[in-house]
């Protein structure tokens, strides 16, 4: 006789593509979130810190966007973040001469990888 967890695994319902059903994905997310909170009890504090950091970054971007076009041109970038401005052409991924919040975030994400 198979152990109970093996029986449960065998009885799981999958859709035609072999992936989890929406209900199973939702349950898995809840289980992983619960496990994460047990393993890393400081996670809520870390999440608050990350949210605060994102909020401050958006505020700084808004202050740097002097002309209000929701993007930074080279001069705004030089004033906003002189060190990042040295890499303006690399950050401006579509080459339009303006750096959007998304391009800046993508650049930082690529740099961390």
Phi and psi restraints in degrees (range 20) as a CNS / XPLOR table:
assign (resid 1 and name C) (resid 2 and name N)
       (resid 2 and name CA) (resid 2 and name C) 1.0 -73.7 20.0 2
assign (resid 2 and name N) (resid 2 and name CA)
       (resid 2 and name C) (resid 3 and name N) 1.0 148.1 20.0 2
assign (resid 2 and name C) (resid 3 and name N)
       (resid 3 and name CA) (resid 3 and name C) 1.0 -61.4 20.0 2
assign (resid 3 and name N) (resid 3 and name CA)
       (resid 3 and name C) (resid 4 and name N) 1.0 155.8 20.0 2
assign (resid 3 and name C) (resid 4 and name N)
       (resid 4 and name CA) (resid 4 and name C) 1.0 -54.4 20.0 2
assign (resid 4 and name N) (resid 4 and name CA)
       (resid 4 and name C) (resid 5 and name N) 1.0 -41.7 20.0 2
assign (resid 4 and name C) (resid 5 and name N)
       (resid 5 and name CA) (resid 5 and name C) 1.0 -64.7 20.0 2
assign (resid 5 and name N) (resid 5 and name CA)
       (resid 5 and name C) (resid 6 and name N) 1.0 -32.1 20.0 2
assign (resid 5 and name C) (resid 6 and name N)
       (resid 6 and name CA) (resid 6 and name C) 1.0 -69.8 20.0 2
assign (resid 6 and name N) (resid 6 and name CA)
       (resid 6 and name C) (resid 7 and name N) 1.0 -39.3 20.0 2
assign (resid 6 and name C) (resid 7 and name N)
       (resid 7 and name CA) (resid 7 and name C) 1.0 -63.6 20.0 2
assign (resid 7 and name N) (resid 7 and name CA)
       (resid 7 and name C) (resid 8 and name N) 1.0 -42.6 20.0 2
assign (resid 7 and name C) (resid 8 and name N)
       (resid 8 and name CA) (resid 8 and name C) 1.0 -62.7 20.0 2
assign (resid 8 and name N) (resid 8 and name CA)
       (resid 8 and name C) (resid 9 and name N) 1.0 -43.4 20.0 2
assign (resid 8 and name C) (resid 9 and name N)
       (resid 9 and name CA) (resid 9 and name C) 1.0 -61.8 20.0 2
assign (resid 9 and name N) (resid 9 and name CA)
       (resid 9 and name C) (resid 10 and name N) 1.0 -41.4 20.0 2
assign (resid 9 and name C) (resid 10 and name N)
       (resid 10 and name CA) (resid 10 and name C) 1.0 -66.1 20.0 2
assign (resid 10 and name N) (resid 10 and name CA)
       (resid 10 and name C) (resid 11 and name N) 1.0 -30.1 20.0 2
assign (resid 10 and name C) (resid 11 and name N)
       (resid 11 and name CA) (resid 11 and name C) 1.0 -86.6 20.0 2
assign (resid 11 and name N) (resid 11 and name CA)
       (resid 11 and name C) (resid 12 and name N) 1.0 -3.6 20.0 2
assign (resid 11 and name C) (resid 12 and name N)
       (resid 12 and name CA) (resid 12 and name C) 1.0 -60.2 20.0 2
assign (resid 12 and name N) (resid 12 and name CA)
       (resid 12 and name C) (resid 13 and name N) 1.0 144.4 20.0 2
assign (resid 12 and name C) (resid 13 and name N)
       (resid 13 and name CA) (resid 13 and name C) 1.0 -97.6 20.0 2
assign (resid 13 and name N) (resid 13 and name CA)
       (resid 13 and name C) (resid 14 and name N) 1.0 133.1 20.0 2
assign (resid 13 and name C) (resid 14 and name N)
       (resid 14 and name CA) (resid 14 and name C) 1.0 -121.5 20.0 2
assign (resid 14 and name N) (resid 14 and name CA)
       (resid 14 and name C) (resid 15 and name N) 1.0 151.1 20.0 2
assign (resid 14 and name C) (resid 15 and name N)
       (resid 15 and name CA) (resid 15 and name C) 1.0 -81.5 20.0 2
assign (resid 15 and name N) (resid 15 and name CA)
       (resid 15 and name C) (resid 16 and name N) 1.0 -176.5 20.0 2
assign (resid 15 and name C) (resid 16 and name N)
       (resid 16 and name CA) (resid 16 and name C) 1.0 -63.1 20.0 2
assign (resid 16 and name N) (resid 16 and name CA)
       (resid 16 and name C) (resid 17 and name N) 1.0 -28.2 20.0 2
assign (resid 16 and name C) (resid 17 and name N)
       (resid 17 and name CA) (resid 17 and name C) 1.0 -80.5 20.0 2
assign (resid 17 and name N) (resid 17 and name CA)
       (resid 17 and name C) (resid 18 and name N) 1.0 -6.3 20.0 2
assign (resid 17 and name C) (resid 18 and name N)
       (resid 18 and name CA) (resid 18 and name C) 1.0 85.7 20.0 2
assign (resid 18 and name N) (resid 18 and name CA)
       (resid 18 and name C) (resid 19 and name N) 1.0 7.9 20.0 2
assign (resid 18 and name C) (resid 19 and name N)
       (resid 19 and name CA) (resid 19 and name C) 1.0 -96.2 20.0 2
assign (resid 19 and name N) (resid 19 and name CA)
       (resid 19 and name C) (resid 20 and name N) 1.0 171.7 20.0 2
assign (resid 19 and name C) (resid 20 and name N)
       (resid 20 and name CA) (resid 20 and name C) 1.0 -69.6 20.0 2
assign (resid 20 and name N) (resid 20 and name CA)
       (resid 20 and name C) (resid 21 and name N) 1.0 150.8 20.0 2
assign (resid 20 and name C) (resid 21 and name N)
       (resid 21 and name CA) (resid 21 and name C) 1.0 -72.2 20.0 2
assign (resid 21 and name N) (resid 21 and name CA)
       (resid 21 and name C) (resid 22 and name N) 1.0 161.8 20.0 2
assign (resid 21 and name C) (resid 22 and name N)
       (resid 22 and name CA) (resid 22 and name C) 1.0 -55.7 20.0 2
assign (resid 22 and name N) (resid 22 and name CA)
       (resid 22 and name C) (resid 23 and name N) 1.0 -39.1 20.0 2
assign (resid 22 and name C) (resid 23 and name N)
       (resid 23 and name CA) (resid 23 and name C) 1.0 -63.8 20.0 2
assign (resid 23 and name N) (resid 23 and name CA)
       (resid 23 and name C) (resid 24 and name N) 1.0 -41.7 20.0 2
assign (resid 23 and name C) (resid 24 and name N)
       (resid 24 and name CA) (resid 24 and name C) 1.0 -67.6 20.0 2
assign (resid 24 and name N) (resid 24 and name CA)
       (resid 24 and name C) (resid 25 and name N) 1.0 -39.1 20.0 2
assign (resid 24 and name C) (resid 25 and name N)
       (resid 25 and name CA) (resid 25 and name C) 1.0 -62.2 20.0 2
assign (resid 25 and name N) (resid 25 and name CA)
       (resid 25 and name C) (resid 26 and name N) 1.0 -43.2 20.0 2
assign (resid 25 and name C) (resid 26 and name N)
       (resid 26 and name CA) (resid 26 and name C) 1.0 -62.6 20.0 2
assign (resid 26 and name N) (resid 26 and name CA)
       (resid 26 and name C) (resid 27 and name N) 1.0 -44.8 20.0 2
assign (resid 26 and name C) (resid 27 and name N)
       (resid 27 and name CA) (resid 27 and name C) 1.0 -64.2 20.0 2
assign (resid 27 and name N) (resid 27 and name CA)
       (resid 27 and name C) (resid 28 and name N) 1.0 -40.8 20.0 2
assign (resid 27 and name C) (resid 28 and name N)
       (resid 28 and name CA) (resid 28 and name C) 1.0 -62.1 20.0 2
assign (resid 28 and name N) (resid 28 and name CA)
       (resid 28 and name C) (resid 29 and name N) 1.0 -43.8 20.0 2
assign (resid 28 and name C) (resid 29 and name N)
       (resid 29 and name CA) (resid 29 and name C) 1.0 -59.8 20.0 2
assign (resid 29 and name N) (resid 29 and name CA)
       (resid 29 and name C) (resid 30 and name N) 1.0 -44.6 20.0 2
assign (resid 29 and name C) (resid 30 and name N)
       (resid 30 and name CA) (resid 30 and name C) 1.0 -63.0 20.0 2
assign (resid 30 and name N) (resid 30 and name CA)
       (resid 30 and name C) (resid 31 and name N) 1.0 -42.9 20.0 2
assign (resid 30 and name C) (resid 31 and name N)
       (resid 31 and name CA) (resid 31 and name C) 1.0 -63.8 20.0 2
assign (resid 31 and name N) (resid 31 and name CA)
       (resid 31 and name C) (resid 32 and name N) 1.0 -44.1 20.0 2
assign (resid 31 and name C) (resid 32 and name N)
       (resid 32 and name CA) (resid 32 and name C) 1.0 -66.4 20.0 2
assign (resid 32 and name N) (resid 32 and name CA)
       (resid 32 and name C) (resid 33 and name N) 1.0 -38.5 20.0 2
assign (resid 32 and name C) (resid 33 and name N)
       (resid 33 and name CA) (resid 33 and name C) 1.0 -63.1 20.0 2
assign (resid 33 and name N) (resid 33 and name CA)
       (resid 33 and name C) (resid 34 and name N) 1.0 -44.4 20.0 2
assign (resid 33 and name C) (resid 34 and name N)
       (resid 34 and name CA) (resid 34 and name C) 1.0 -62.3 20.0 2
assign (resid 34 and name N) (resid 34 and name CA)
       (resid 34 and name C) (resid 35 and name N) 1.0 -45.4 20.0 2
assign (resid 34 and name C) (resid 35 and name N)
       (resid 35 and name CA) (resid 35 and name C) 1.0 -61.7 20.0 2
assign (resid 35 and name N) (resid 35 and name CA)
       (resid 35 and name C) (resid 36 and name N) 1.0 -42.4 20.0 2
assign (resid 35 and name C) (resid 36 and name N)
       (resid 36 and name CA) (resid 36 and name C) 1.0 -61.1 20.0 2
assign (resid 36 and name N) (resid 36 and name CA)
       (resid 36 and name C) (resid 37 and name N) 1.0 -41.7 20.0 2
assign (resid 36 and name C) (resid 37 and name N)
       (resid 37 and name CA) (resid 37 and name C) 1.0 -67.2 20.0 2
assign (resid 37 and name N) (resid 37 and name CA)
       (resid 37 and name C) (resid 38 and name N) 1.0 -32.7 20.0 2
assign (resid 37 and name C) (resid 38 and name N)
       (resid 38 and name CA) (resid 38 and name C) 1.0 -70.7 20.0 2
assign (resid 38 and name N) (resid 38 and name CA)
       (resid 38 and name C) (resid 39 and name N) 1.0 -42.9 20.0 2
assign (resid 38 and name C) (resid 39 and name N)
       (resid 39 and name CA) (resid 39 and name C) 1.0 -74.5 20.0 2
assign (resid 39 and name N) (resid 39 and name CA)
       (resid 39 and name C) (resid 40 and name N) 1.0 -38.5 20.0 2
assign (resid 39 and name C) (resid 40 and name N)
       (resid 40 and name CA) (resid 40 and name C) 1.0 -126.2 20.0 2
assign (resid 40 and name N) (resid 40 and name CA)
       (resid 40 and name C) (resid 41 and name N) 1.0 82.9 20.0 2
assign (resid 40 and name C) (resid 41 and name N)
       (resid 41 and name CA) (resid 41 and name C) 1.0 -64.0 20.0 2
assign (resid 41 and name N) (resid 41 and name CA)
       (resid 41 and name C) (resid 42 and name N) 1.0 -18.6 20.0 2
assign (resid 41 and name C) (resid 42 and name N)
       (resid 42 and name CA) (resid 42 and name C) 1.0 -86.3 20.0 2
assign (resid 42 and name N) (resid 42 and name CA)
       (resid 42 and name C) (resid 43 and name N) 1.0 5.2 20.0 2
assign (resid 42 and name C) (resid 43 and name N)
       (resid 43 and name CA) (resid 43 and name C) 1.0 -55.5 20.0 2
assign (resid 43 and name N) (resid 43 and name CA)
       (resid 43 and name C) (resid 44 and name N) 1.0 -45.3 20.0 2
assign (resid 43 and name C) (resid 44 and name N)
       (resid 44 and name CA) (resid 44 and name C) 1.0 -58.0 20.0 2
assign (resid 44 and name N) (resid 44 and name CA)
       (resid 44 and name C) (resid 45 and name N) 1.0 -38.5 20.0 2
assign (resid 44 and name C) (resid 45 and name N)
       (resid 45 and name CA) (resid 45 and name C) 1.0 -66.5 20.0 2
assign (resid 45 and name N) (resid 45 and name CA)
       (resid 45 and name C) (resid 46 and name N) 1.0 -39.8 20.0 2
assign (resid 45 and name C) (resid 46 and name N)
       (resid 46 and name CA) (resid 46 and name C) 1.0 -64.4 20.0 2
assign (resid 46 and name N) (resid 46 and name CA)
       (resid 46 and name C) (resid 47 and name N) 1.0 -42.5 20.0 2
assign (resid 46 and name C) (resid 47 and name N)
       (resid 47 and name CA) (resid 47 and name C) 1.0 -62.3 20.0 2
assign (resid 47 and name N) (resid 47 and name CA)
       (resid 47 and name C) (resid 48 and name N) 1.0 -41.4 20.0 2
assign (resid 47 and name C) (resid 48 and name N)
       (resid 48 and name CA) (resid 48 and name C) 1.0 -62.4 20.0 2
assign (resid 48 and name N) (resid 48 and name CA)
       (resid 48 and name C) (resid 49 and name N) 1.0 -41.5 20.0 2
assign (resid 48 and name C) (resid 49 and name N)
       (resid 49 and name CA) (resid 49 and name C) 1.0 -62.4 20.0 2
assign (resid 49 and name N) (resid 49 and name CA)
       (resid 49 and name C) (resid 50 and name N) 1.0 -43.6 20.0 2
assign (resid 49 and name C) (resid 50 and name N)
       (resid 50 and name CA) (resid 50 and name C) 1.0 -64.9 20.0 2
assign (resid 50 and name N) (resid 50 and name CA)
       (resid 50 and name C) (resid 51 and name N) 1.0 -41.1 20.0 2
assign (resid 50 and name C) (resid 51 and name N)
       (resid 51 and name CA) (resid 51 and name C) 1.0 -63.3 20.0 2
assign (resid 51 and name N) (resid 51 and name CA)
       (resid 51 and name C) (resid 52 and name N) 1.0 -41.8 20.0 2
assign (resid 51 and name C) (resid 52 and name N)
       (resid 52 and name CA) (resid 52 and name C) 1.0 -63.5 20.0 2
assign (resid 52 and name N) (resid 52 and name CA)
       (resid 52 and name C) (resid 53 and name N) 1.0 -40.6 20.0 2
assign (resid 52 and name C) (resid 53 and name N)
       (resid 53 and name CA) (resid 53 and name C) 1.0 -63.6 20.0 2
assign (resid 53 and name N) (resid 53 and name CA)
       (resid 53 and name C) (resid 54 and name N) 1.0 -42.6 20.0 2
assign (resid 53 and name C) (resid 54 and name N)
       (resid 54 and name CA) (resid 54 and name C) 1.0 -63.8 20.0 2
assign (resid 54 and name N) (resid 54 and name CA)
       (resid 54 and name C) (resid 55 and name N) 1.0 -42.6 20.0 2
assign (resid 54 and name C) (resid 55 and name N)
       (resid 55 and name CA) (resid 55 and name C) 1.0 -61.8 20.0 2
assign (resid 55 and name N) (resid 55 and name CA)
       (resid 55 and name C) (resid 56 and name N) 1.0 -43.8 20.0 2
assign (resid 55 and name C) (resid 56 and name N)
       (resid 56 and name CA) (resid 56 and name C) 1.0 -64.4 20.0 2
assign (resid 56 and name N) (resid 56 and name CA)
       (resid 56 and name C) (resid 57 and name N) 1.0 -39.1 20.0 2
assign (resid 56 and name C) (resid 57 and name N)
       (resid 57 and name CA) (resid 57 and name C) 1.0 -63.8 20.0 2
assign (resid 57 and name N) (resid 57 and name CA)
       (resid 57 and name C) (resid 58 and name N) 1.0 -42.1 20.0 2
assign (resid 57 and name C) (resid 58 and name N)
       (resid 58 and name CA) (resid 58 and name C) 1.0 -64.8 20.0 2
assign (resid 58 and name N) (resid 58 and name CA)
       (resid 58 and name C) (resid 59 and name N) 1.0 -40.5 20.0 2
assign (resid 58 and name C) (resid 59 and name N)
       (resid 59 and name CA) (resid 59 and name C) 1.0 -63.4 20.0 2
assign (resid 59 and name N) (resid 59 and name CA)
       (resid 59 and name C) (resid 60 and name N) 1.0 -45.4 20.0 2
assign (resid 59 and name C) (resid 60 and name N)
       (resid 60 and name CA) (resid 60 and name C) 1.0 -62.1 20.0 2
assign (resid 60 and name N) (resid 60 and name CA)
       (resid 60 and name C) (resid 61 and name N) 1.0 -41.4 20.0 2
assign (resid 60 and name C) (resid 61 and name N)
       (resid 61 and name CA) (resid 61 and name C) 1.0 -61.1 20.0 2
assign (resid 61 and name N) (resid 61 and name CA)
       (resid 61 and name C) (resid 62 and name N) 1.0 -44.8 20.0 2
assign (resid 61 and name C) (resid 62 and name N)
       (resid 62 and name CA) (resid 62 and name C) 1.0 -60.8 20.0 2
assign (resid 62 and name N) (resid 62 and name CA)
       (resid 62 and name C) (resid 63 and name N) 1.0 -40.6 20.0 2
assign (resid 62 and name C) (resid 63 and name N)
       (resid 63 and name CA) (resid 63 and name C) 1.0 -67.8 20.0 2
assign (resid 63 and name N) (resid 63 and name CA)
       (resid 63 and name C) (resid 64 and name N) 1.0 -35.2 20.0 2
assign (resid 63 and name C) (resid 64 and name N)
       (resid 64 and name CA) (resid 64 and name C) 1.0 -73.9 20.0 2
assign (resid 64 and name N) (resid 64 and name CA)
       (resid 64 and name C) (resid 65 and name N) 1.0 -24.6 20.0 2
assign (resid 64 and name C) (resid 65 and name N)
       (resid 65 and name CA) (resid 65 and name C) 1.0 -79.3 20.0 2
assign (resid 65 and name N) (resid 65 and name CA)
       (resid 65 and name C) (resid 66 and name N) 1.0 77.0 20.0 2
assign (resid 65 and name C) (resid 66 and name N)
       (resid 66 and name CA) (resid 66 and name C) 1.0 -62.7 20.0 2
assign (resid 66 and name N) (resid 66 and name CA)
       (resid 66 and name C) (resid 67 and name N) 1.0 -40.0 20.0 2
assign (resid 66 and name C) (resid 67 and name N)
       (resid 67 and name CA) (resid 67 and name C) 1.0 -85.1 20.0 2
assign (resid 67 and name N) (resid 67 and name CA)
       (resid 67 and name C) (resid 68 and name N) 1.0 -3.5 20.0 2
assign (resid 67 and name C) (resid 68 and name N)
       (resid 68 and name CA) (resid 68 and name C) 1.0 71.8 20.0 2
assign (resid 68 and name N) (resid 68 and name CA)
       (resid 68 and name C) (resid 69 and name N) 1.0 22.4 20.0 2
assign (resid 68 and name C) (resid 69 and name N)
       (resid 69 and name CA) (resid 69 and name C) 1.0 -91.8 20.0 2
assign (resid 69 and name N) (resid 69 and name CA)
       (resid 69 and name C) (resid 70 and name N) 1.0 10.2 20.0 2
assign (resid 69 and name C) (resid 70 and name N)
       (resid 70 and name CA) (resid 70 and name C) 1.0 64.6 20.0 2
assign (resid 70 and name N) (resid 70 and name CA)
       (resid 70 and name C) (resid 71 and name N) 1.0 25.6 20.0 2
assign (resid 70 and name C) (resid 71 and name N)
       (resid 71 and name CA) (resid 71 and name C) 1.0 -152.5 20.0 2
assign (resid 71 and name N) (resid 71 and name CA)
       (resid 71 and name C) (resid 72 and name N) 1.0 157.8 20.0 2
assign (resid 71 and name C) (resid 72 and name N)
       (resid 72 and name CA) (resid 72 and name C) 1.0 -105.6 20.0 2
assign (resid 72 and name N) (resid 72 and name CA)
       (resid 72 and name C) (resid 73 and name N) 1.0 127.5 20.0 2
assign (resid 72 and name C) (resid 73 and name N)
       (resid 73 and name CA) (resid 73 and name C) 1.0 -84.2 20.0 2
assign (resid 73 and name N) (resid 73 and name CA)
       (resid 73 and name C) (resid 74 and name N) 1.0 179.3 20.0 2
assign (resid 73 and name C) (resid 74 and name N)
       (resid 74 and name CA) (resid 74 and name C) 1.0 -60.0 20.0 2
assign (resid 74 and name N) (resid 74 and name CA)
       (resid 74 and name C) (resid 75 and name N) 1.0 -43.0 20.0 2
assign (resid 74 and name C) (resid 75 and name N)
       (resid 75 and name CA) (resid 75 and name C) 1.0 -64.9 20.0 2
assign (resid 75 and name N) (resid 75 and name CA)
       (resid 75 and name C) (resid 76 and name N) 1.0 -42.5 20.0 2
assign (resid 75 and name C) (resid 76 and name N)
       (resid 76 and name CA) (resid 76 and name C) 1.0 -63.7 20.0 2
assign (resid 76 and name N) (resid 76 and name CA)
       (resid 76 and name C) (resid 77 and name N) 1.0 -40.6 20.0 2
assign (resid 76 and name C) (resid 77 and name N)
       (resid 77 and name CA) (resid 77 and name C) 1.0 -65.0 20.0 2
assign (resid 77 and name N) (resid 77 and name CA)
       (resid 77 and name C) (resid 78 and name N) 1.0 -40.7 20.0 2
assign (resid 77 and name C) (resid 78 and name N)
       (resid 78 and name CA) (resid 78 and name C) 1.0 -61.8 20.0 2
assign (resid 78 and name N) (resid 78 and name CA)
       (resid 78 and name C) (resid 79 and name N) 1.0 -37.4 20.0 2
assign (resid 78 and name C) (resid 79 and name N)
       (resid 79 and name CA) (resid 79 and name C) 1.0 -75.9 20.0 2
assign (resid 79 and name N) (resid 79 and name CA)
       (resid 79 and name C) (resid 80 and name N) 1.0 -40.7 20.0 2
assign (resid 79 and name C) (resid 80 and name N)
       (resid 80 and name CA) (resid 80 and name C) 1.0 -70.7 20.0 2
assign (resid 80 and name N) (resid 80 and name CA)
       (resid 80 and name C) (resid 81 and name N) 1.0 -48.9 20.0 2
assign (resid 80 and name C) (resid 81 and name N)
       (resid 81 and name CA) (resid 81 and name C) 1.0 -148.4 20.0 2
assign (resid 81 and name N) (resid 81 and name CA)
       (resid 81 and name C) (resid 82 and name N) 1.0 82.6 20.0 2
assign (resid 81 and name C) (resid 82 and name N)
       (resid 82 and name CA) (resid 82 and name C) 1.0 -55.6 20.0 2
assign (resid 82 and name N) (resid 82 and name CA)
       (resid 82 and name C) (resid 83 and name N) 1.0 -39.0 20.0 2
assign (resid 82 and name C) (resid 83 and name N)
       (resid 83 and name CA) (resid 83 and name C) 1.0 -67.4 20.0 2
assign (resid 83 and name N) (resid 83 and name CA)
       (resid 83 and name C) (resid 84 and name N) 1.0 -40.7 20.0 2
assign (resid 83 and name C) (resid 84 and name N)
       (resid 84 and name CA) (resid 84 and name C) 1.0 -69.2 20.0 2
assign (resid 84 and name N) (resid 84 and name CA)
       (resid 84 and name C) (resid 85 and name N) 1.0 -30.8 20.0 2
assign (resid 84 and name C) (resid 85 and name N)
       (resid 85 and name CA) (resid 85 and name C) 1.0 -61.9 20.0 2
assign (resid 85 and name N) (resid 85 and name CA)
       (resid 85 and name C) (resid 86 and name N) 1.0 -26.4 20.0 2
assign (resid 85 and name C) (resid 86 and name N)
       (resid 86 and name CA) (resid 86 and name C) 1.0 -62.6 20.0 2
assign (resid 86 and name N) (resid 86 and name CA)
       (resid 86 and name C) (resid 87 and name N) 1.0 -21.3 20.0 2
assign (resid 86 and name C) (resid 87 and name N)
       (resid 87 and name CA) (resid 87 and name C) 1.0 -110.9 20.0 2
assign (resid 87 and name N) (resid 87 and name CA)
       (resid 87 and name C) (resid 88 and name N) 1.0 23.7 20.0 2
assign (resid 87 and name C) (resid 88 and name N)
       (resid 88 and name CA) (resid 88 and name C) 1.0 -51.8 20.0 2
assign (resid 88 and name N) (resid 88 and name CA)
       (resid 88 and name C) (resid 89 and name N) 1.0 -47.5 20.0 2
assign (resid 88 and name C) (resid 89 and name N)
       (resid 89 and name CA) (resid 89 and name C) 1.0 -63.6 20.0 2
assign (resid 89 and name N) (resid 89 and name CA)
       (resid 89 and name C) (resid 90 and name N) 1.0 -33.6 20.0 2
assign (resid 89 and name C) (resid 90 and name N)
       (resid 90 and name CA) (resid 90 and name C) 1.0 -74.8 20.0 2
assign (resid 90 and name N) (resid 90 and name CA)
       (resid 90 and name C) (resid 91 and name N) 1.0 -37.6 20.0 2
assign (resid 90 and name C) (resid 91 and name N)
       (resid 91 and name CA) (resid 91 and name C) 1.0 -70.2 20.0 2
assign (resid 91 and name N) (resid 91 and name CA)
       (resid 91 and name C) (resid 92 and name N) 1.0 -38.7 20.0 2
assign (resid 91 and name C) (resid 92 and name N)
       (resid 92 and name CA) (resid 92 and name C) 1.0 -74.9 20.0 2
assign (resid 92 and name N) (resid 92 and name CA)
       (resid 92 and name C) (resid 93 and name N) 1.0 79.1 20.0 2
assign (resid 92 and name C) (resid 93 and name N)
       (resid 93 and name CA) (resid 93 and name C) 1.0 -65.4 20.0 2
assign (resid 93 and name N) (resid 93 and name CA)
       (resid 93 and name C) (resid 94 and name N) 1.0 -26.9 20.0 2
assign (resid 93 and name C) (resid 94 and name N)
       (resid 94 and name CA) (resid 94 and name C) 1.0 -95.9 20.0 2
assign (resid 94 and name N) (resid 94 and name CA)
       (resid 94 and name C) (resid 95 and name N) 1.0 -0.4 20.0 2
assign (resid 94 and name C) (resid 95 and name N)
       (resid 95 and name CA) (resid 95 and name C) 1.0 67.3 20.0 2
assign (resid 95 and name N) (resid 95 and name CA)
       (resid 95 and name C) (resid 96 and name N) 1.0 25.4 20.0 2
assign (resid 95 and name C) (resid 96 and name N)
       (resid 96 and name CA) (resid 96 and name C) 1.0 -91.4 20.0 2
assign (resid 96 and name N) (resid 96 and name CA)
       (resid 96 and name C) (resid 97 and name N) 1.0 5.3 20.0 2
assign (resid 96 and name C) (resid 97 and name N)
       (resid 97 and name CA) (resid 97 and name C) 1.0 81.3 20.0 2
assign (resid 97 and name N) (resid 97 and name CA)
       (resid 97 and name C) (resid 98 and name N) 1.0 9.9 20.0 2
assign (resid 97 and name C) (resid 98 and name N)
       (resid 98 and name CA) (resid 98 and name C) 1.0 -136.9 20.0 2
assign (resid 98 and name N) (resid 98 and name CA)
       (resid 98 and name C) (resid 99 and name N) 1.0 144.0 20.0 2
assign (resid 98 and name C) (resid 99 and name N)
       (resid 99 and name CA) (resid 99 and name C) 1.0 -111.2 20.0 2
assign (resid 99 and name N) (resid 99 and name CA)
       (resid 99 and name C) (resid 100 and name N) 1.0 118.7 20.0 2
assign (resid 99 and name C) (resid 100 and name N)
       (resid 100 and name CA) (resid 100 and name C) 1.0 -87.3 20.0 2
assign (resid 100 and name N) (resid 100 and name CA)
       (resid 100 and name C) (resid 101 and name N) 1.0 167.9 20.0 2
assign (resid 100 and name C) (resid 101 and name N)
       (resid 101 and name CA) (resid 101 and name C) 1.0 -57.4 20.0 2
assign (resid 101 and name N) (resid 101 and name CA)
       (resid 101 and name C) (resid 102 and name N) 1.0 -40.8 20.0 2
assign (resid 101 and name C) (resid 102 and name N)
       (resid 102 and name CA) (resid 102 and name C) 1.0 -65.5 20.0 2
assign (resid 102 and name N) (resid 102 and name CA)
       (resid 102 and name C) (resid 103 and name N) 1.0 -42.5 20.0 2
assign (resid 102 and name C) (resid 103 and name N)
       (resid 103 and name CA) (resid 103 and name C) 1.0 -63.4 20.0 2
assign (resid 103 and name N) (resid 103 and name CA)
       (resid 103 and name C) (resid 104 and name N) 1.0 -39.6 20.0 2
assign (resid 103 and name C) (resid 104 and name N)
       (resid 104 and name CA) (resid 104 and name C) 1.0 -65.6 20.0 2
assign (resid 104 and name N) (resid 104 and name CA)
       (resid 104 and name C) (resid 105 and name N) 1.0 -45.5 20.0 2
assign (resid 104 and name C) (resid 105 and name N)
       (resid 105 and name CA) (resid 105 and name C) 1.0 -62.4 20.0 2
assign (resid 105 and name N) (resid 105 and name CA)
       (resid 105 and name C) (resid 106 and name N) 1.0 -43.0 20.0 2
assign (resid 105 and name C) (resid 106 and name N)
       (resid 106 and name CA) (resid 106 and name C) 1.0 -61.7 20.0 2
assign (resid 106 and name N) (resid 106 and name CA)
       (resid 106 and name C) (resid 107 and name N) 1.0 -39.1 20.0 2
assign (resid 106 and name C) (resid 107 and name N)
       (resid 107 and name CA) (resid 107 and name C) 1.0 -64.6 20.0 2
assign (resid 107 and name N) (resid 107 and name CA)
       (resid 107 and name C) (resid 108 and name N) 1.0 -44.9 20.0 2
assign (resid 107 and name C) (resid 108 and name N)
       (resid 108 and name CA) (resid 108 and name C) 1.0 -64.0 20.0 2
assign (resid 108 and name N) (resid 108 and name CA)
       (resid 108 and name C) (resid 109 and name N) 1.0 -39.3 20.0 2
assign (resid 108 and name C) (resid 109 and name N)
       (resid 109 and name CA) (resid 109 and name C) 1.0 -64.1 20.0 2
assign (resid 109 and name N) (resid 109 and name CA)
       (resid 109 and name C) (resid 110 and name N) 1.0 -43.4 20.0 2
assign (resid 109 and name C) (resid 110 and name N)
       (resid 110 and name CA) (resid 110 and name C) 1.0 -62.5 20.0 2
assign (resid 110 and name N) (resid 110 and name CA)
       (resid 110 and name C) (resid 111 and name N) 1.0 -38.9 20.0 2
assign (resid 110 and name C) (resid 111 and name N)
       (resid 111 and name CA) (resid 111 and name C) 1.0 -65.5 20.0 2
assign (resid 111 and name N) (resid 111 and name CA)
       (resid 111 and name C) (resid 112 and name N) 1.0 -32.0 20.0 2
assign (resid 111 and name C) (resid 112 and name N)
       (resid 112 and name CA) (resid 112 and name C) 1.0 -78.8 20.0 2
assign (resid 112 and name N) (resid 112 and name CA)
       (resid 112 and name C) (resid 113 and name N) 1.0 -17.5 20.0 2
